[in-house]
Amino acid sequence: MSVAMEREQEFQFGQADFAKLQSLVYEKTGIVLKDQKKNMVYGRLARRLRTLKLSAFSDYINFIETPAGADEMGNLINAITTNLTKFFREDHHFEHFRSVAMKESFDALRSGKQKRIRVWSAGCSSGEEPYSIAMSMVSAIPKIEKLDAKILATDLDTNMLDTGRAGLYKSNCLDTISKEYTKRFTKIVDDGYVQISPKLRQFIAFKQLNLLHNWPMKGPFDVIFCRNVMIYFDNPTKQRLVDGFASMLRPGGWLYIGHSESLLNQSGPFKLHGRTTYRKEL
């Protein structure tokens, strides 16, 4: 960003301000804000400065670091994280989840090897992923409502979690949901919105979670979806997450990651079983 551009901006935002924000965000979330993201950060945080009636980013940073601004860190993270998602995104994962992972879990239940089914959507954004998981799970397992089957949906962004809990989406979301699932799991409501069925929503618990902090859940999980999340982190942080996922999965459990991602430690417990589909070895 040139000096001339900085002078034309509504708010003062120097390189030192950006460096401080980079450090704060990394410290709190592990997200790496690369230098080329400076304009994006300015655009997304300028509205917060207007709301708070501040005149410069240095004032905003100072505010965050005071007791009165403790809650503002959440607004900062909500503003800079990108939430691009849709129902059944990267749909081959859901086909594998339904036909392989859930079949294995159901067989383990019937044989008495395990008593419950647990799935984790880590980085669930506005809820399309966990609802896609739930539709797939319900369609794969007969009389699932009589079983102990739950989906944990976590994200850092509280606004996205609120959307997920509400289960209310614009009607164009149906473009990626099959007609069978649309009829079975959704209902058109006023103003061109779609409501997800309460019978489906009962399987999902939406919780805020910073993946870099302690994980309160115990597991083990049968399946973990963590897709298009690790792209924000540096390699040491990615490895910490993958190690954590390994500890949370059952032996033989499945991990799905994003198409632009890969696991760093190829000698670890995960083995590739198809495109961005990994299994924790037995």
Secondary structure as UniProt FT lines:
FT   HELIX           3..8
FT   HELIX           15..29
FT   HELIX           35..37
FT   HELIX           38..52
FT   HELIX           57..64
FT   HELIX           67..69
FT   TURN            70..71
FT   HELIX           72..80
FT   TURN            87..88
FT   HELIX           92..96
FT   HELIX           97..101
FT   HELIX           102..111
FT   STRAND          117..122
FT   TURN            125..127
FT   HELIX           128..140
FT   TURN            142..143
FT   HELIX           144..146
FT   STRAND          149..155
FT   HELIX           158..166
FT   STRAND          168..170
FT   HELIX           171..176
FT   HELIX           179..185
FT   STRAND          186..189
FT   HELIX           190..192
FT   STRAND          193..196
FT   HELIX           198..201
FT   TURN            202..203
FT   STRAND          204..208
FT   TURN            211..212
FT   STRAND          221..226
FT   HELIX           230..232
FT   HELIX           235..248
FT   STRAND          249..257
FT   TURN            259..260
FT   TURN            266..267
FT   STRAND          270..272
FT   TURN            275..276
FT   STRAND          277..280
//
